[in-house]
Amino acid sequence: MYLRNLRLLLAAALIGITLNACSTAPATTAATAATAAKEPDEQAVVDPLLSSSGVAHATVRESFVTPLTPEDNVDSPAVWIDPNGSAVLLATAKKTGRLMRYDGDSGAAAGVVGTTGAASGQFDRPNGIFVVDDLLFVVERDNHRVQVLRLPGFESLGSFGQTELQQPYGIWLRADGAGSYDVLVSDAYMAGKDARGDDIVPPLAQLDRRVRRYSVRIADAKVDATLRGSIGDTTAAGAIRIPESLWGDSRHDRLLIAEEDTGTGTAVREYDLAGRYRGRTLGLGLFKAQAEGIALWECKDGSGYWIATDQFKDRSLFHIFDRGTLQHLGAFAGETVANTDGIWLHQKGTKRFPDGVFYAVHDDQGVGAFDWREIAKALKLRSSCRAAKS
């Protein structure tokens, strides 16, 4: 009996060991998947909060927040005005590999576009997005490309960057002639991962390709793209350790790039459009969470405002800088919008927002909209290029 009981006890112990081993396997797999999905700018140990930051700001109530879909991991918005004059708000969905559609004046959901994959019209970890004319440019991190689609039907015309881009995120472009575009794409390539699974920033000497420049021509419903060069300062002051958002200003020959690395000081670097660091960094010490989305409100006389995001987890903060001097003019936050990745400013106006509308992603789940008139009133800015400061 003793031997029989001993055998039963040993068998039970072995079963327990096996069950414990099996029960830990999914957790390990989930942790590995989470590490793989984590982006270079998602390595903060403590979530920074606007409520405890001490940064002075105005509060501007959102005109709407779109329906929330946390399963999508919404990242960046852009707006297209259709032939009927209606605003079509689009946003990338990183996790589900598709584009979200909303009514740009009401925020109502209007369907989705695309599926996960590498074929034309499919997306893998879409991130940055840009609308120009009737074209939609979508940056895909895990397909290592920029795909170009024709609106309103979302027909894929082709893609570019697969040969050079390693981990692309943000995009800004400008027209460079009929059907031609000067396109800048940020590339957050890394030098592997450390023991905790966090990305290792490459040494300074290897940060000279943080932005890739392409000459893109659209002709006969096809994309013809040529790599024209790379941008990236390699000095300690001018280098971009973790890049994503960027925006240019042709009038002032200026390119602003968000530095998201909190270890060296998150801020916004000023380059010229040829890619040379100008020796100036905006908001060093002013940004308390993480510098993120960038947008430009501009007038033909060269005046206007820069908007740059500080990605607090409880409520996002949006800093305003003078377009010409880069002087800090103030900041605002919404009542709801938080943890913002991408932003988009539609300045020409829509049916609901005659003086323009500012869109900001809310907590990876949707998009919030702010009436520019309300922003201008709160911060004593111009509501239009015709208007004086209120």
PyMOL commands that set and color helices and strands:
alter all, ss='L'
color gray80, all
select helices_A, chain A and resi 2-37+50-52+204-206+372-379
alter helices_A, ss='H'
color red, helices_A
select strands_A, chain A and resi 58-59+64-65+74-81+87-93+98-103+109-113+126-132+135-140+145-150+155-160+168-175+180-187+211-219+222-231+243-249+254-259+267-271+277-282+291-298+304-310+317-322+328-333+343-346+357-362+366-371
alter strands_A, ss='S'
color yellow, strands_A
deselect
rebuild
show_as cartoon
